[in-house]
Amino acid sequence: MIRRRGTRLGAPAVLADGRALSGAMLRQLFVGQCLVLALHLAWMPAWLVGVAVAVAGYRHVQLRRRLPRAGILLRLVAVAGVLVALWLQYGTLHGMEGLIGLLLGVYLLKLLETHSRRDARVVVLIGLVTTTVAFLHDQGILMALGALLAVAWLVQSLVWLAGASGARQAWRETAWLLVLSAPLMALLFVVFPRLGPLWNMPQVDRASTGLTDEIAPGDIAQLSRSDARAFRVRFDGDEPAPVERYWRVYTLSHFDGERWTRAEPRRLAAALGRPEGDFVREASRSPWLAEAAPRFTAELLLEPDSRPWRPSLGAPLATDTRQRFLADGTLEGLTPLSSRSLLRLESTGLSPANPDPAGPGWHAMLPPRGNARTRELAERLWQESGGEPRAFLAAIMARFGEAPFRYTLSPPRLTSADRVDEFLFESRAGYCTHYASALAVLARAVGLPARVVAGFLGGERHPDGHFTVRDYDAHAWVEVWLDGGWQRIDPTAAIAPERIEEGAQAVGDGGEAFLADAPFSPLRMREIGWVNRLRLDWERLEYRWQRGVIGYQREARSAFMSRLTARLQAFWTWLAEAAPGRGTFAALLGLLVAGVGLAVGALLLRLGWRRHREGRDERVLMRRLQAWLARRDLGPRPGESPSAHLRRIAPMAGGAGPALDECAQQLERLRYARLGTAERRERRRRLVQRAAEVRRRLRRGPARA
């Protein structure tokens, strides 16, 4: 009874019948698949879980009922089914999500034809690759912890497949491997330079924010329903006041009567018959504002995005890498962001002072027809202001500040072709885009160059000093050419000043729409003190992870190594000056360090050579093992062969007994059996492992008498 109970509690064998994998090892591989799949589920289709369960269920029934193995036809049908499902899901297999889905499908279906140790090792190796690929989705703390758990499980599976006697021993050896490799991983992370990718992965068409380069009245109002993060920023030196946090993203200068769109430099140059270099330059400093002095210096942590936009607090002046500086005051990257990236930026905090090369005529264009009542209103206000631009704009702002105009997060839908007319004379309720579009059209109607700017206003300041800008901070305002420069005019300040000071959450009208698409957002519980503190602590930790670990790129590495070198030099100088004899002491200390280094190197070389000889010659291994056993009073008798010696002491060696028996068996096979090269190499490897296990187990306590 005791023996049966011990057998039941012990870890099952890797192989069921000496050749085919046991059910326990198949369960081990299936759990590993579940852990790896969990890393991808937030971004990949949920039906992949059904694939994993179906494959595992088939193998379970196959083992229980002794069914034949999955044939080539079944496997081909399964692969074709996954390919068709991915094609229907994404419409293509060339994108990043399609390729990742294909890798996951192959990984899950591989269990259908996994019957030997070699097959199982292939499954584990594919799992390691799939775990690494998960970082293409996200590189946050939770993803790193999940990947560490998955890697630990997969490494434990490899150790078990390599010949560990059970799951407990496999976990113990896995823990040692991870602990011993941690210092090397940390050293490589800190010291090893980052290499660029050797190939380009087709990127997923995914935007981090809903802000686009074309807007119509009511568009940005939808972003108040989302808490998605656009970017984070930390300032070096002065921080902008709430009324100065205008983050410029897109300059929209073309109006078709309904929508404002961005004029791309290439199309604008073709339309005006000008070279493209008049509208955009690739550089690390703006050629349009070379003489301007920076007011704000910031470090931005940008979210992944399929579009190359880069936010700037006012007009951008300089960056730490080459970017595309546009003459209209906006900033673009050379490529979209496939992962979170850091960008250092100097900016003015104000609208651009340079004239747009497109000319004032371009920024005063309106469609020949449409919005007739708005044009009439503009002419009347222009005449009443005496043709003075500032008085004219002040009259428009005063009109917006009067009833019945109101600012709302749930504006009524505009359906007519003359949407500006419908807003100004019928609904009179709108969001920032309604008021910005109306102001720009009124200005252009009297010949004033004007354009709409889309970006963000505000941002939540965290206790550690960094700001988070989210979708609901999206905003639109107007720039008008006055007195030889572009002047920012925000009509929202006249109708809803609380939006400027406190953000979209302070707007009462239509407040039920705020975060409507994020019902479980922790931002909904900002009024609960301890919940809000937990949220802020987590966001601070996640920000430091992204900035310090994920953002540890070439510049950060160079700065860290410079600081480390400076501190070591300072310590050495202090040590040399504090000790008597200075130069003599320093020389002796240097010789001592060099001697210790040489001794450690020689010891490591000797151990490596010893392991190499033991792995190639079982006789050397046995002589050293018998000498080690003799020092523990378990030595051989005169004339006793090594295998007989090991079998004799096995009953009195406690937990090392099974390993001693297997050492004797492997030694006899190596000595007397005809073995191929591959099998001989495998048996030598097993012999080395079991000899190491004997030493490890006997060190823990005295052998049983």
Secondary structure, DSSP 4 states (H G I P E B T S, - for coil): -HHHHHHHHSPPPSBSSSSSBPHHHHHHHHHHHHHHHHHHTTTS-THHHHHHHHHHHHHHHHHHHTPPPP-HHHHHHHHHHHHHHHHHHHS-SSSHHHHHHHHHHHHHHGGGG--SHHHHHHHHHHHHHHHHHGGGT--SHHHHHHHHHHHHHHHHHHHHHTT-SSHHHHHHHHHHHHHHHHHHHHHHHHHSPPPPPSS-PPPP---SSS--SEE-TTTGGGGGG---EEEEEEEES----GGG-EEEEEEE-EE-SS-EE---HHHHHHHHT--GGGTEEEEEE-SSSTTPPP-EEEEEEEPPBSS-EE-EESSEEEEEEEEEEETTS-EE-SS-BSS-EEEEEEE-SS---SPPTT-TTGGG---SSS-HHHHHHHHHHHHHTTT-HHHHHHHHHHHHTSTT-EE-SSPPPP-SS-HHHHIIIII-EE-HHHHHHHHHHHHHHTT--EEEEEEEE--EEPTTS-EEEEGGGEEEEEEEEETTEEEEE-THHHH-HHHHHH-GGG--TTGGGTTTT-TT-GGGGTTSHHHHHHHHHHHHHHHHHIIIIIT--HHHHHHHHHHHHHHHHHHHHHHHHHSTTTHHHHHHHHHHHHHHHHHHHHHHHHHHHHHHHHHH-HHHHHHHHHHHHHTTT-PPPTT--HHHHHHHHGGGSGGGHHHHHHHHHHHHHHHHS---HHHHHHHHHHHHHHHHHHHHHHHTSPPP-
